[in-house]
Amino acid sequence: MFARLTQYLKETGQEMQRVSWPTWAELKESTTVVIVTVALVTFFIFIVDQILSFVQKKLILMT
């Protein structure tokens, strides 16, 4: 059991050394893209929600 755990941790360490980590500039750029995308999607969902709420209120008032 411990031999398997030790082997797993050893292989994990080796794999982490082979990872191609992003540069600081790439990391900042990717983070900016994610934040802008989330903001745009949030704004879009907000607008759709407001439109649907408006339509729902108008339909309720009609009945």
Steps between C-alpha positions, in 0.01 A plus 500: 500500500771749601715389207221595259453836672874567489512405132202725426659798676832440324331486158294807581816694584662390174193599302486843665857565383399425140207741503536801274401780736375828348708813526381788718388692189305200367338452838391865520365488144303181562361637825390819323326300229315291759390804703378689191315193372331444836400868515351489150307180565375641831382818328328299226318281753397812695353661187313183402369468856376860499325451165334178612391661829349791309313265264379290792365807683320619186345157450384486862343846473314395184317217674 
